[in-house]
Amino acid sequence: MTDQRDSAPRAPEGVDTEKPSAARIYDWYLGGTQNWAVDREFGRRMEQQWPLVRPGSKQNREFMNRAVRAALRAGIRQFIDLGSGVPTAGNVHEVVEAELPEDHDAKVVYVDYEPVAVAHATLILEEGMATEWAGIVQADMRDAKSVLRAEETRRLIDFSQPVCLIMAAVLHFVGPDDDPEGLLATYRDALAPGSWLAISQMSEGDGTGEMLEGLRWFVEQYRKTSNPVWLRNREEIEPLFGDWPLLEPGIVHLPDWRPDRKINALEAEARPFAWCAVAAKPGR
């Protein structure tokens, strides 16, 4: 049996690997490699109480991947991923590298406020020799002006050209007091015609029974932390796109947005608990 310490990734300087990190726990949910034993232990405890946390995370990541590929096919070459966490396990720059030739002109900006996520992201992008076209901004996504005006954002993003703005499984950290509609309007107003906005959001959806109770337990655990979770139903998500027309198939559950594979039984149980959609800014 392999010692977990032998397979642990290299820790960025100054990062505490003795305490669990939300960004690294999410990486473990996704099957990534940027996590330590302490992160895996915390993730397993959450999974025991709500078995859908890993399939739900996987569905969210696959939705994001499909949205990025669709944006690339539509000619978009600029991406801002808000609340990105550790950029591994199929994140935006990996999808770009897989889809485009080596001499591509795409740009990617990751945004996260967690110092541990920024440190890991910086190391990953440096080791992947991607820093010329991909970078990370340490900022709170709820402060749109700081994100949009950040030096790294301005280095990489040309706001006169279309951008795909991604908010994948992060809006549940934006509460009513944060004015989510106003926040989204600030981001939308900064983007050129032809830009895309991709959103996924945790929800009670049309879930029932033990799995719904498990989700409510999950939310209660986060309500005790500095990062409380806010669920939204379908009707609360639609206004976040403003007057941007939704792309087909509209607001749907994660595995139903332009699916490219069949889901298994456990994944089907996770389906009701999140919504997603992509909209395009008119006028181009």
C-alpha positions in Angstrom: 0.0 0.0 0.0 1.4 3.4 -1.0 2.0 5.9 1.8 -0.2 8.9 1.2 2.8 11.1 2.1 4.7 9.7 -0.8 2.0 10.7 -3.3 1.3 14.1 -1.8 1.8 17.1 -4.1 4.5 19.7 -3.4 3.2 22.2 -1.0 3.6 25.9 -1.9 5.8 27.9 0.5 4.0 29.1 3.6 0.9 26.9 3.1 -0.3 24.9 6.1 -1.0 21.3 5.1 -2.0 20.4 8.7 -5.4 22.2 8.5 -8.1 21.3 5.9 -8.6 23.8 3.1 -12.0 24.3 1.4 -10.2 24.7 -1.9 -8.3 21.5 -1.5 -11.3 19.6 -0.2 -13.2 20.5 -3.3 -10.2 19.3 -5.3 -10.5 16.0 -3.6 -14.2 15.9 -4.3 -13.3 16.2 -8.0 -10.7 13.5 -7.9 -7.8 15.9 -8.1 -4.2 15.5 -6.7 -3.8 18.9 -4.9 -4.9 17.7 -1.5 -3.5 16.2 1.7 -4.6 13.6 4.2 -6.3 16.3 6.4 -8.3 17.5 3.4 -9.4 14.0 2.5 -10.4 13.2 6.0 -12.7 16.2 6.2 -14.1 15.4 2.8 -14.9 11.9 3.7 -16.8 13.0 6.8 -18.9 15.3 4.7 -19.5 12.5 2.2 -20.6 10.2 4.9 -23.4 12.6 5.8 -24.3 13.6 2.3 -23.2 11.0 -0.3 -24.0 13.3 -3.2 -21.3 15.8 -2.5 -18.8 14.1 -4.8 -21.1 13.3 -7.7 -22.6 16.7 -7.4 -19.1 18.3 -7.6 -18.3 16.2 -10.6 -21.5 17.2 -12.4 -20.7 20.9 -11.7 -17.1 20.5 -13.1 -18.4 18.7 -16.2 -20.9 21.5 -16.8 -18.2 24.1 -16.6 -16.0 22.1 -18.9 -18.8 21.8 -21.5 -19.5 25.5 -21.2 -15.8 26.4 -21.7 -15.6 24.1 -24.8 -18.8 25.7 -26.2 -17.4 29.1 -25.7 -14.2 28.2 -27.4 -16.2 26.8 -30.4 -18.1 30.1 -30.4 -14.8 31.9 -30.8 -14.3 33.2 -27.3 -10.7 33.2 -26.1 -10.9 35.0 -22.8 -12.1 33.5 -19.5 -12.6 34.8 -16.0 -13.3 32.0 -13.4 -14.7 33.5 -10.2 -14.1 31.6 -7.0 -11.9 29.1 -8.8 -10.2 27.4 -5.9 -7.3 25.3 -6.9 -7.0 25.2 -10.7 -6.7 21.5 -11.2 -8.8 18.4 -12.1 -10.2 19.7 -15.3 -10.2 23.5 -14.7 -10.4 26.2 -17.4 -6.8 26.3 -18.5 -6.6 22.6 -18.8 -9.7 22.5 -21.0 -8.2 25.3 -23.2 -4.9 23.4 -23.5 -6.8 20.2 -24.5 -9.0 22.0 -27.1 -6.7 24.5 -28.7 -3.3 24.1 -30.5 -0.2 24.8 -28.5 0.2 28.3 -30.1 -3.3 29.4 -29.0 -4.1 33.0 -28.0 -6.5 32.2 -25.1 -6.3 34.0 -21.8 -7.5 32.7 -18.4 -7.9 34.6 -15.1 -8.7 32.7 -12.0 -10.1 34.6 -9.0 -10.1 33.4 -5.4 -9.8 35.1 -2.0 -8.3 32.1 -0.1 -4.5 32.6 0.2 -4.1 28.8 0.1 -5.9 28.6 -3.2 -3.8 31.4 -4.7 -0.6 29.8 -3.5 -1.5 26.4 -5.0 -2.7 28.0 -8.2 0.5 30.0 -8.6 2.6 26.9 -8.2 0.5 24.9 -10.6 0.5 27.5 -13.3 4.3 28.0 -12.9 5.0 24.3 -13.1 2.7 24.0 -16.1 4.5 26.9 -17.8 1.1 28.7 -18.3 1.9 32.0 -16.6 2.1 33.9 -19.9 -1.5 33.3 -20.6 -3.1 32.3 -17.3 -3.0 33.9 -13.9 -4.7 34.2 -10.6 -6.1 37.3 -8.7 -6.4 37.2 -5.0 -9.7 39.0 -4.4 -13.2 38.5 -3.1 -15.5 37.9 -6.1 -18.2 39.9 -4.2 -16.0 43.0 -4.8 -16.4 43.2 -8.6 -14.5 46.4 -9.0 -11.4 44.9 -7.3 -11.5 41.9 -9.5 -12.0 43.9 -12.7 -9.3 46.4 -11.9 -6.7 44.0 -10.6 -3.3 44.2 -12.2 -3.4 40.5 -13.4 -6.9 41.0 -14.8 -5.8 44.0 -16.8 -2.6 42.2 -18.0 -4.5 39.3 -19.5 -8.0 40.5 -20.4 -9.0 42.8 -23.2 -12.5 44.0 -22.1 -13.2 45.3 -25.6 -13.4 41.7 -26.7 -15.8 39.0 -25.6 -15.1 37.2 -22.3 -16.7 34.1 -20.8 -17.3 34.9 -17.1 -17.8 31.7 -15.0 -19.5 31.5 -11.7 -19.5 27.7 -11.1 -20.8 26.6 -7.7 -19.8 29.9 -6.0 -22.9 31.9 -6.0 -24.1 29.9 -3.0 -21.5 31.9 -1.0 -23.1 35.2 -2.1 -25.9 36.0 0.4 -28.9 38.3 0.2 -26.9 41.1 2.0 -24.3 41.0 -0.8 -26.9 42.2 -3.3 -26.4 39.3 -5.8 -28.4 41.0 -8.6 -26.3 44.2 -8.3 -23.1 42.3 -8.2 -23.9 40.4 -11.4 -25.0 43.6 -13.1 -21.6 45.1 -12.3 -19.8 42.2 -14.0 -22.2 42.1 -16.9 -21.8 45.8 -17.6 -18.0 45.4 -17.8 -18.2 42.8 -20.6 -18.3 43.4 -24.3 -21.1 42.3 -26.5 -20.7 38.6 -27.4 -19.5 37.7 -23.9 -21.0 34.7 -22.1 -22.0 34.3 -18.4 -22.0 30.8 -17.1 -23.7 30.2 -13.7 -24.3 27.1 -11.6 -26.0 27.2 -8.2 -26.8 24.8 -5.5 -30.5 24.4 -4.8 -33.1 22.2 -3.1 -34.5 22.0 -6.6 -37.0 19.2 -6.8 -35.1 17.0 -4.5 -36.9 14.9 -1.8 -36.3 12.4 1.0 -33.0 11.6 2.7 -30.9 13.3 0.1 -32.7 16.6 0.6 -32.3 16.3 4.3 -28.6 15.5 3.7 -28.3 18.7 1.7 -29.9 20.7 4.4 -27.5 19.3 6.9 -24.6 20.2 4.6 -25.9 23.8 4.4 -26.2 24.0 8.2 -22.6 22.9 8.6 -21.5 25.8 6.4 -23.8 28.2 8.2 -21.6 27.7 11.3 -18.5 28.8 9.4 -17.2 32.1 7.9 -18.5 30.9 4.5 -22.3 30.3 4.9 -24.1 28.7 2.0 -27.3 30.1 0.4 -29.4 28.0 -1.7 -31.5 29.4 -4.6 -34.4 28.1 -6.6 -34.8 28.4 -10.3 -36.8 31.6 -10.1 -34.1 33.3 -8.1 -31.4 32.4 -10.6 -33.0 33.8 -13.8 -32.7 37.5 -12.8 -29.0 37.1 -12.3 -28.6 37.0 -16.1 -30.3 40.4 -16.5 -31.5 41.0 -20.1 -28.9 38.6 -21.6 -30.7 35.8 -23.6 -30.1 32.3 -22.3 -28.4 29.9 -24.6 -30.1 26.6 -25.3 -31.3 24.6 -23.3 -31.9 27.4 -20.8 -31.9 26.9 -17.0 -31.6 23.2 -16.4 -30.0 20.7 -13.9 -26.2 20.3 -14.3 -26.2 17.0 -16.3 -28.8 18.3 -18.7 -26.9 21.3 -20.1 -25.7 20.0 -23.5 -24.9 16.5 -22.1 -22.1 14.4 -23.7 -22.6 11.2 -21.7 -25.2 9.3 -19.7 -25.2 9.6 -16.0 -25.2 6.7 -13.5 -27.8 6.0 -10.8 -25.9 7.9 -8.0 -25.4 10.9 -10.3 -29.1 10.8 -11.1 -29.8 11.2 -7.4 -27.6 14.3 -7.4 -29.3 15.9 -10.4 -32.1 17.8 -8.6 -29.8 19.8 -6.3 -28.3 22.4 -8.6 -29.3 24.5 -11.6 -27.1 26.0 -14.3 -27.4 28.1 -17.4 -25.3 30.1 -19.9 -26.3 33.5 -21.4 -24.8 35.7 -24.1 -24.6 39.5 -24.1 -26.5 40.8 -27.1 -25.3 43.4 -29.6 -22.3 41.8 -31.3 
